[in-house]
Amino acid sequence: MLKKIFRSSKTNEQEEPVIPRVYNEPYFYGRITRQEAEAILEVNGMKDGLFLLRESITPMGNFSLTMAFDKKAVHYAIEKKIDGQFMIAEGLTFRDPIELIEHYQTHKTGFVTVPKIPCQRSPDQDAIAFRGVSYQDLHNHMKATAKNLNASLSQALGAKREAMLMHVVKNMHEKMPWFHGEISREECIRRLETDGHQDGKFIIRSRADGQTFALTMSSDNAMRHYFILVHDGETYSIENGQRFKALIILVDHYHNKRDGLPCKLTVPCPAPETKHQTWERYINLSKNLCKANPANPVRRGSSTSRETSSSRLPLPPRPRPAPPIPPNALGWLNNHHDEEEDELDALPDLPAPVISQEQAEHLESVYIDIRDDVLSNDLRPDQVRLEGKLGSGQFGEVRRGMCYLTSRSNPVPVAVKTLKNNDPAGEKEILSEASLMKQLNHQHIVRMIGVCKGESLMLVMELAELGPLKKYLEKNLDIRVWHQLELMVQICDGMRYLESKDVVHRDLAARNVLLVTDHFAKISDFGMSRMVDNSSAYYLAHGPGRWPLMWYAPECLYFHKFDSKSDVWSFGVTMWEIMSNGSRPYDRKKPQQILHFIESGNRLNKPRNCDDRIYEIMLQCWEFSKEDRPHFQLLKISLEELYREFLRLQI
């Protein structure tokens, strides 16, 4: 087949190899994981604007730019379009990733900061094509194959690169130290046991049928065996797993992702005939990966020995010492009754009206238009008609209603928070909530329409027909991962907006996220929200109340201090709820048990079937020290990248 592709080519001995320039850039690291990219930036200083380029793990041919900002790593997907051009989301197109980077070095649009400092590889560090194979190795193989086929090097390494690449990697497994040829299962076990158990150590062998292969790996001091099926002689897969065009790509994938295995593949058990030089090069390619390069500007005091985040997945963060606790700071917990879900669970489970995306978009524009008209004046009692009950709270209940703005206009569906018994404390709370909500205007925040003062005080807001996200998750157990990520991105975007407005929500949870449609989320319930004063970096609560403890960061419980970073902790718990189909965090642990659990370095377990990268974002939100937690802007970027990937794969 390849000979047909290159049939018209002629060898030119003077022809210079035309390797795409991206593969020769010193800041290009090859096909490494996002966790490895983060570790590389960390070991080289993590200065704002420090960046590296990597080829995406999936799909091949796409790239990612990883850049440091605010002591965190930000990832931007660079997608290859059908016409061969490259672009970031909603950006311009360029002929290659290098031209793209050069453009954005003088145009910040689309990035949190300018990619101004290339993070260069060490002189002895090659860009990785696959585990144990550098791009230099790969291109040497491609050149040799082109020569054997009497093909043009410029075509083999340029325009027809993909065809040549797949031809070369198809049989490259035969040269890998992890491939042991045709041996029996018993011999495979003997070799692994002789070499010593280590989680992720592995062997791949040919099976006796001459058509299929087998993977044997070590995990928890035990052997695990997996058939590798060959589909039509073209693709390879572990049973029920993803298909790959070559064994070496399959191994590379499971080095980077556990994806159904008990752990990631780590180090090969070398075949007896493996040459020392081959083995040494294989190991050194990964060993030198997270190595500081003196040419890179390392920030003073930065660590050069930090463990990569991939090595701790899917385990929780290491225990960190708890801060000194003021005397009697937690005495209130002993008599605290956490009722945060009692009222929600007691609500009747009524079918919600279903509206189309077009109807939702129309309502969104109506709410935006009428909001400015009525915010400055109170609504009259005759303009609000109450209907069925939607929920209840400490001072009243929330009911569905219709709002009549003029006698000529159509009524608008609304949600109305009503006050019961004209409680003065409740009236103060509702007016405080209205004062704050009046300043908020964002598509993923429930907007306030107005206040109505009649027989009782009423707060009139946008209506989200599908109701609480928690209820939706409990009913839709088959929700796809891309859909879950879509909702996370929207919630994160709303929280990013609140952070920019110096508003602390203090009650973010799946029960307080409402759905307009299946794919349109809004953050609600601002009864506990507060504006952070300009003179302080946080809001200090004067005393504990009916607090949702399972969603609160340690500093909230110890010191009653709240800021956007404590909301980030709550967002991590909300992510966990979404991936757990609305399950209750920490099961039925009591408040003191939850605190002890967190202080000991434990975190909520990874939800079943949750991708390691999603769980890693949760763990970042649950860093004990709030300074180590990311801002919502960075969280949104990370989640959007995952959302696009899972949507493309329809997972």
N, C-alpha and C positions, 0 to 999 in steps of 0.2 A: 504493500500500500504506500509506504513512504517513498519507494523508488518511483512510483507514478507521480507523486507530488513534486519530486525534484527531477523528473525525467528530462525536462528541457534545460536544466542547469548545466554549466560547464565549469570545470575546475580552472581557476586562475591562480597560479602559484604566487603571483604578486599581490593577490587580493588581501586587504587588511580585514581582520575580523571586525564586524560591526556589532559589538555587544551594546544593547541599549544602555545609555549613560547612567541610568538610575542604579544599575548593579555595581558600578564602580565608585559611587559616591562614598566618602569615608563616614558619612553619618547614616548610611543605609546598613541595617543590621540583618536583613533577610527575614525569613519566616519565623519570627519569635512571637511568644504570647504577649498579651497586654501586661500581664503580671511581670514578665521578664523585662519588658520595656520600662515599666515603672521602677523596677529595681536598678536598672542601668542609669536612669536619670538620678535616682537617689544617691547612688554611689559616686556619681560625678557632680554632685552639688545641688541639684534641684533649684537652680536659680531661674527666676522668671525669664521665659523666652528660650530656655535650653530645650532643644528638640532633637528627635531622631526620626527616621523613616523606617518603616517595616512593611513587609509584604503580608497581606492578610492571610490568616490561617485558612479561612473559607470566605468567599470563594477565591481560588488561586487567580492571580492576575490583578486583583484589587490591592490597594495599599492603605496604610494608616499612618497618620502623623501623630506622634505622641510628644506632648509639650508640657513643660513645667510652668505652673502658675500658682501662686499663693501656697507654695510648699506641697502642692499636690500635682498629680499627673492628669492631663486632659487628653482625650483621644478623639481624633477626627478621622472619619472614614473617607478615603479617596477612592471613588468608584470609577471603574473603567466603563465608558459608554459603548454602545454598539459600534459607533464610528471610530473607536480607538482613542477618543479623547478622554481626559480625566477631569474630575470635578469633585468638590465637597458639596454637601447638601445645599441646594439653593444658591450655588455659586457659579462662577464663570467656568468655561471649559478650557483646557490646556492640552498641548500635545504629549506631555509627560509629567509625572509628579514633580520633577525638578523645576520645570517652568512654573508650575503651580506654586511651589514654595517660594520661588524667587519673586513672584508677583505679590504674595501676601506678606513678604518681608517689608513691603512699603505700603501695604493696604491692610489695615487691621480688620476690615469688615468680615464678619463670620467667625472670628477667633476672639478668645478672651484677652489675648495679648499677641504681640508680633513674634513669629518664630525667628529670633535674631541670633541665637547662639547655637551653632551646630554641635551636637554631642558626638564627637568622633570616636571611632573604634580604636582600640590599642593597636600598635603596629603588628602584634602577633595574633590579632583577632580577626578572623575571616567572617564575612556575612554568611549566614546559615541558609541553605536551600532546603534541606531536610535534616533530621537528626543524624549527625555523623557525616553529613555531606555539605561542603561549602559550595558557594556559587562558583568559586574557582574550579573545584573538582567537577562540578556539573558542566561548566562551559568547556573544560578539557575533553570530557566525554562527548559532548555535542560536536566539537571540532573534529575529533577522531572519527565519529560516525559519519559526518559530512564528507570527510576525505574518502572513507570506504565506499560511500555511495556516489562519489564523483559529483558532489553537490556544491553549490555556491555557498560559501561561508556567510556572505552577507544575507542570503535568504534564510539559511539555517538558524542564524542567530538573530535575525531581524524579522522580516515580514512573515516567515513561516516557522517562527520560533516555537510556537505552541505544539505543532505537529512533531517537530524534532524532539522537543522536551519529552513529550509523552512516549515517543519511541525509545528514548534513552532510559527513562526511569522504569519502563515496563519490566526489565530484567535486572535492574540494579540491585535488587535484594540479594542476588547471588553473591555479591561482593561485600555484603554487610556482616559484621561479626555476630549478629543475632540470628543469622540464618544457618541452620545446621544440616541442611539437605534432607535426604530421606533416612530418618532414623526411627526406631520404634518409640512408642510412648514410654516404655520402661527405661530405655536408654536416655530419653529426654529427662525423665524424673531423676535418674542417677546423676546426670551432669549438673542439674540445678542444685541438687542436695550436696553434691561434692563442692560446688562453688560457694555454697552457703546461702541461707534464706535472707532475703531483703525485700521489703515491700516494693513491688513494681519490677523486680528483676524478671527477665523473660527470655524465652526461646521461641523461634518460629521454625517449623520443620515441614517437609513435604510428607504427605501421607502415602500409604502404600498404593493407593489407587492411581497415583501419578497425576491426578487432576485437582486435588484440593490440598489445603494446608491446615496446620493446627498451631494455635498459640497456647503456650503453657507459661503461667506466671506465678510468682510467689506473692502471697498476701496473708498476713497474720500467721506466718510460719506454716502455711499450708499451700498445697498446689491447686491451682485452678486451671481447667482445660477448656478451650473454646475451638470449635470448628471454624475454619475460614473458608467460606463458600466462594466458588468462582462462577460468575453468571455469564453464560454464553462466551466464555473465554475472554471477556472484556473487563469486567469489574469484580472487585473482591469485597467481601463483607463478613463480619462476624454475624452469626445467625440473628436475624431481626434487627441488625444494625445498619448504619449508613454504608453506602457503596462507594468504593474508591477505584480509581483507574489503575492503581499499581499498589503492590504490597508495601513499598517504601512510604507511600502516601498514607496508607492505613496505619502503619506504625507511627508515623509522625503525628497523625491525628490523636492517637491514644496516648502519646507522650504529652500532648497539650491539654487533652480533656479526658476525664474519666469515662463519661458517656456510657454508663451501664456496667463498666468493669468495677471490681471492688476498690481499685485505686488506679492512678495513672501509671503508665509504663515509665520506668526510671532508667535502669542500667541493664544492658544486655548481659546474659551469661555467654561469654565468647565461645565460638566453635573452636575445637582443638587445633584446627589448621590456620586459625587467625594469626597473621604475622604481628609481631610486636609493634612495628611501625604503624600498621593499620589501626590496631587497638588504641594506641597512644593518641593518634590523630582524632579518632572518633570521640574519645573522652575529653580531649583538650578543647574541642570545638564548643562544648557546653561549659567546660570548666572555666574557660577564659571569658565567658559571656558577660558576667557582672564584675568586670575588672575596671578599676579607675584608670583613665588615661591622663597622664600629666598635661596633655595638650588641652584638656577641658578645664574650664574655670570652676574649681571646687570651692564651695563656700566654707569659710572657717567654721569648724565645729561640726561639720557634717560627718555622718558615719560612712565608713567604707566597708563595713562588714555586715550590713543589714541583711537578714534573711529575706529571700523573695517571698512575696505574698502568695505565690502559687504553692509554696511548700507547706503552708498552713491550711490550705483548703482541703476538705471542707470543715476543718476544726475551728472552734471559736478562738478569739484572741487570747494571748497568754495572760495569766493573772497579773493584775497591776495592783499595787498597794492602794487601799482606800485612803482618802484624805482624812485629816483629823476631824472628828465629829464633835461639834459643840455639845456641852453637857445638856442632857434632856432634849436634844434636838429631835429625837425620834420617839419620844414618849407618847406622842399623839397617835402613833401607829397602833398601840396596844388596844385602843378602844375604837379604832377606825373600822367602819363597815363599807366596803367598796360596792356601791350600788350602781356603778356606771352603766351596766347593761340591763338592770332589772326592768326598767320602763320600756326599753326597746324590745326586749323579748316578750313583754306582756301585750304588745300591740296586736290587733287582729291581722291575720295574714291575708289581706284582701288583694285581689288582682288589680294591678295598676293599669291605667289607660296606656295604650301603646301609641306613640306618635312617631311619624317618619322623620328622617334626617332633614327633609325639606321643611317640615313643620317646625322642627326644633330650631333651624336656622332662622325661620321667619319670626318665631317667638323671641329669639335672641335679639333681633333687630328692633322688635317692638319694645322690649324691656329697656334697651339702650335709649330709644327715643323718648319714652314716657318718663324715664327716671329723672332726666334733667328738668322736665316740666313740673314734677310734683315734689322734688326734694326740698325746695325752698318753702313750701307750704304744707301744712297738715292736710291729710285727707279727711273729708267729711264722713260721718257714720253712714249716710245714705249711699256712699260710693263703694262700700265694702259689704258684700253678702257672704256670710259664712256657710260652709257645707260640711262635709264629713271630717272626722278626726284623722290626723296623720301621725301624731305623736304627742308625748307629754314631757314636761320638764319640772324643775323644782318650783317654779313660780306660776306655771300655767300649762297650756297645751298648744299644740300646733294643729291648725285646721286648714283644709283646702277651702279656697274661696274664689270669688270673682270680683274684679275691681272695675267699676264703671267710672271712667274718667270724664266723659261728657255724655250728654243724652243722645248724641248722634253717633258716637264711636262704639265699636263692638267691645263687649267686656273682655277683660284679660284674665286668664287663670293665674292665681297667686297662692302663696302659702302665707298664713297669718298666724303669728305668735300672739296668743291672747293671755291676759293676766287674770288670774282667778282671785276672787275675794278682795279686789282692789288693795292688795298688800303693798304698803309703802316701800318696803325693801325690794319687792319684785318690780315695782314701777321704776325705782332707781336703777335696777339692773337692766331693764329693757331700754330705758332712755340712754344709758351708758353704751349698750350694744348698738343702738341706733346711731349715736353720735360717731362711733367708730366706723360702722358700716357705710355711713354717708360718704366717707373718704375713699371707699374701695370701689374700683370699677375694672373688672377683669373677667374674661370669658369663663375661667375655671373657678370663679368665686361667686357664690350666691349673692346677687345684688339686692340691696334694699330699694323698695319702691317708695315707701313713705311711712309716716306714723299717723295713726288715726286715734283721736281722743274722743271717745263716746262714753257709754256707761262704764266701759273698762278700756284700758289702754291696749292698743293693737299695733304690732310691728308687721308691716306688709312687705313681702319679699317675693322674688322670683319663685316659680314652682318647678320642681324637678319631678316629673311624673313617675319615674320608676322607683323612686325612694332610695333608702340607704344601700350603699354598696355592700355592706355586710350581708343583708338579706339576699341580695342578688347573687353573691358568691355562694351562699349556702344552697341556693336553688340550682345553680348552673355549675355542676361539678365537672363538666366536660369542657370548661372554658379553655381556650388555647393560650399558649404562653405569650404569643405576640399580642393577643387581646389584653392579657394581664399587664404586659409592659406598656401598652398604649395608655391604659388607665393610670399607671404609675407616672408616666411622663406628664400627663395632664395635671395630676395632683401636685407633682413636683414643680410644674410651671406656675401653678397657683401659689404654692409656698414661696417660690422664688420672688413672685410679685410682692407677697406680704413682707418678705425679708427686705426688699428694696424700699418698702414703706415704713420700716422699723416697727412692724406689727408682729407681736408674738401671739400665736394662736392658742397654745396651752391645752388644746383638747383635740388634737388631730388623731383620728382613728377611722377605721372603715365605716363605723356607724355614723360618723359625721361627714362622710363624703356621699353626696347624692347624685343620682344618675338621671339625666334628662332623657337620654337614649342609652342603648347598650354601649355606645362608643363616645359618650359625652358626659364627663364627670365635673362636678362642682363641689368645692369645699364649703361646708356650712357650719352653723352653730358657733357664733362669735361671742357667746355669753361670758366666756372666761378670757377672751382675748384682751390684750392691753397694748397700748402704744408705748414703746420704750422712750423714755425721756432723753433729750439731747445731752443732759448732764451726766447720764449713766449709760453703761454698756449693757444693762440688763434691767428687767422688771423684778422688783423685790416684793413678793407677796407678804402681807402682814401676818398671815397665819394660814394654816392648812384648812381646806374645806372638803367638799365632796370631790376629791381629786381622783382622776383615772390613773391610779398608781402603776398599773402594768404598762402604761405608755410613757412613763416619766423617766427622765435621765437622773442619775444619782445626785447631781448638784441641786436639782429641784427638791428632792426629798430631804437632803441634808441641810441646805441653806435657804430653801424657798426662792431661789434665783432662777429666772427664766429669760432666755434670749433665743435668737434664731437657731443656735446650735442645740438647744434643748428640744426645739421643734424638729431638728434633724433626727435626733434619737427617736422621737415619736413617729417620724416618717419611716424609719427603718422598721419599727414594729408594724406600721400599716402595710409596708411592703410584705412583711411576713404573713400578715392576715390575708393579703391578696393571694399569695402563693400557697396558702393553707386552706383556701376556700372558706374563709371567714371563721376559722377555728379560734378559740380563746387562747390568748398568750399565757404562757406559764401554767397552763392547765388550771388547777384549783389551788395553787400555792397561796399562802397567806402573805401579807405585806412584808413581814420580817423575813420570811423564807425567800422571797424574791430579792430583797436587799442582800442577804447573805449569799445567794446564788450569784448575783452580779459582782459583789465584792471579791468573790473567790475566782473571778476571771471567766466565769461561765456566761454563755449567751444562749438565746433560743436556738434550738437545733435547726439544721437545714431542713426545710420542708421536703416532703417526698417529691421526687421528680423535678426538683428545683435546680436549674443550671448553676454550676459553681460560681459563675461570674455575677449572677444576680445575688447569690448569698454573700459573696465578697463585698458587694455594695452595702448590704445590710450590716455586715461586720464593721465597715467603715463608719456607718452611722452610729454604731454602738461602742465606739472608742470611749474608754472611761474618761479620759481628759478631753474636754470639749474642744480644746485647741486642735486636737488631732482629727476632728470630724470635718468632712468637706462642707462647703457652702452649697446651697440649693442649685446655684448656677452650674457648678461642676457636676453635681449629681444628675442634673437634667441632660447634660451632654453625654455622660456615660450611658444613661438609660436610653436615650434616643438612638445611640449607636447599636445597642443590643436590640431595640425594637425593630430597626430597619433590617437587621440581619434575620431575626426570627420571622418577620413578616415576609421577607423574600423567600425564606425556606418553608413558609406556611406551617411552622411548628406551633 
